[in-house]
């Protein structure tokens, strides 16, 4: 899946969380984030820290790759 914005990344991460049957509390715990920080990031549009996205992806067993546009 190619993601071109932080909004799309958070939507994809939330879909992965739901598919794995995990609560936002469990993902935030695994990611080392407060539950409030994770939930806030999941509902905000823009301004989300890359470190938050990376931590959530790792907690879900996902790998993010940065790829230069073609």
Secondary structure, 3 states (H helix, E strand, C coil): CCCCCHHHHHHHHHHHHHHCCCCHHHHHHHHCCCHHHHHHHHHCCCCCCHHHHHHHHHHCCCCCCCCCCC
